[in-house]
Amino acid sequence: MKTLIFVLMTLTPFSVVFSQKEEPETMRYLLEDGIHASGFGGMMVSFGQVEDDFAVFTGGGGALLINQKFFIGGFGEGLATTHKRPELKIDDQVLSGVKTSLGYGGLWTGYIFKPNDLIHMQSSVKIAAGELALTDSFKDVYDNLYDDLVFVAIPSIGVQMNILPWFRVSLDAGYRHIGNVENKTEEITGQAVFDAKDYRGLHTTIGLMFGGF
């Protein structure tokens, strides 16, 4: 009996030491849950101002969606409303009914916050190249009287609603910046053909997106 008690007392400190030994830490990784990739695309309608008048832009876009949050893709939109200019003189010819044309397309990237919530926030940036032009109709063929290649940037933030597993509706408010506008003047008025401030301002977009969210 004494021998058994001696053996137990001798082994007890070792058992305590082994019991206190910590398990090795698990290695952590940035993408330890893997990458889930899907995609979406759809149509967009945007509202703002062009040349001090209410303007509507129509277009669409699509993107690769990573882990349901980060997306990167492309978009394009163009001016859908009519914006007429007063009489314009070109090569000694006076023209009326001249219209402004604006279209652009490029990179679209952004981030979706808490995508599993019914209504959640999102932010995005659109960076594009486009053309700003004055057009007139000659025998039903549209020619550019003036045109200018421009740079467009539209940062925005908004909300998105999950309608169905494959369908979402979004509403974004941002700022449309137009750059690289050349300084050209009209022959009659002597005023600038294009003034960059006439195409900058609030840019609100409604999007209908379909895909694998």
N, C-alpha and C positions, 0 to 999 in steps of 0.2 A: 504493500500500500504506500509506504513511504517513497519507494522507488518511483511509482506512478505519479505521485504528487510532484516529485523532483523533476521528472521529465516534462510535465505540463508547465511548471513554472519556468523551465528553461526555454521552452518553445514559444511561450506567450509573447515576449518582446519581438521575436521575429515575425510573428503573425500580425502584430500591430504595425510594424514597419511596412510589410507587404500590403496591408489594407490601406495604408495612407499613401501608397505610391499612385500618382495620378496617371490617368490614361493619356496617351499621346494626343496632342491637339490635331483636329482634322484640318487638312489643307483647304483654304478657301480660294476661289477663283472669281474673277470679274464676271465671267459668263458661265458660272457653274450650273445654272439651270438650262443651259443650251440656248439656241437661237430659234425662235419661231418666226418664220417668214410667210407672209401672205401678201395680198394686194387688193387695191380698190381703184375705182374710176367712176366718173360721172360728169354731170353738167353743172355749170355755175352761171348765175346771173348777178351782175354787180351794178351798183348805183353810185353816182357821184356827180361832179360838175365838169363840163367842158365849155370853155369860152363863156363862162358865167351863166350857162344854161344847164338844166337838169339833164343828166346823161345816163344811158343804160348800156352796159357791156354784156355780151353773151359769149360763152365759151365752155371749156371743159378741161379736165385734167385727170391724171392717174398717177399712182405711186406705189412703190414697194413699202409694205408695212412690216416693221421689225418689232417682235415682242409686243405687239398690239399698241405700241406707244410712239416709236420714232418712225417717220416716213420720209421718203425722198423719191422724187419723180419729176414730172414735167406738166406744164399747163399752157394754155393759150386762150386769149380772148380778144374781142374786137368791138369797136363802137357800133352799137345797133341803132341809135337814134340819129336823126338828121339835124345837122348844124350848118345852116347856110351862111355864106358870107355876102356882104354887099358887093356892088360892082367891082370887078377886078380887071385891070388893064395889063395885057400881056402882048408884046410885039405889036403895039398900036391897035390891038383889038380889045374892045371892052366886053367882058363876059359877065353874065349874071347867073344866079342859081348855082354858084360854086359851093361845094360842100367839103367839110372837114372829114378826113378819114384817119382813124388811129387803130392800129392792131399790133399785138406783141405776143411773144411766147418765150418760154425758157424753163429755168429750174424752179421747182417747188419743193420745199422741205419744211418739216415742222415736228411738233411734239404734242401728244395727247395725254392729258392728265387724268388718272383714274378712269380708264376706258370702260370698266365694268359698271360704273354708275350710270343710271338712266340718263341723267344730264350731267355733262362734264365739260371741263375747259380744254381749249386747245390753242396753240400759238403756231404761227407759220411765217415764212418769208418767201416771197416770189421775186426772182431776179430774172430779167428778160431783156431781149433786144427787140426792137420793133420799128415800125414806120409811121411817121406822121406826115400826112399829105393833104393837098387840096386837089379835088377832082372835079371834072366836068364831063358831060356826056356829049359825044360827037357820033351821030349815027348809031346810037345804042352801044358804043364802045367807050369804056371809061379810060381816060388818060389822066396821068398825074400832071397837074400844072406846076406844082411845087411838091417836093418830097424831101424828107429828112430822116435819116436813121437815128434813132434815139435809144437811150438806156432807161429802163424802167425798174424800180424797186418798190415792193409793196410789203412792208411788215404789218402783221395784223394779229389780233387776239380775239377769241370768241367762244361760243358754246356749241356743243354738239349733242344731239339726242339720238339714242338707240331706238329705232322704230321696229326693226326686225333683225335677226342675226346677220342678215346680209344687206341691210339698208339703214343708212344714217342721214340725218338732216343737220346742217350746220349753218350758223349765222356768225359772220366775222365782221369786225370793224377795224379798218387800218388806214394807212396813209399812202396815197399813190404819188411817188416821186418820179418826175421825168427829167432826165439830164441829157446833155450833149445836143441841145437844140441850137441850130445855126442862126445867125443874125441876118435874115433876109428881109428886104422891105418891098412893099407894094408900090407900083408906079403911080397910082392915082393918089393915095393918101399919104404915102411916104412912111407909113407905119410898118412895124414888124409883121411879117407874114405869120410867124409863130412866136408866141411869147410863152416861155416855159411855165410861168405862173398860171396860165389859163388851163393847164392840164394837170396841175398838182392839187392835192386836197384829199378830203375824206373819201374812202373807198369801202363801201359796205357790200358784202358778198353773201348770197344764199347758195348753198351747195347741196346737191342731191347725190349721194355717193353709194355705190353698190359694190359689193365684193366680199372678201373673206376677212372679217374683222376678228 
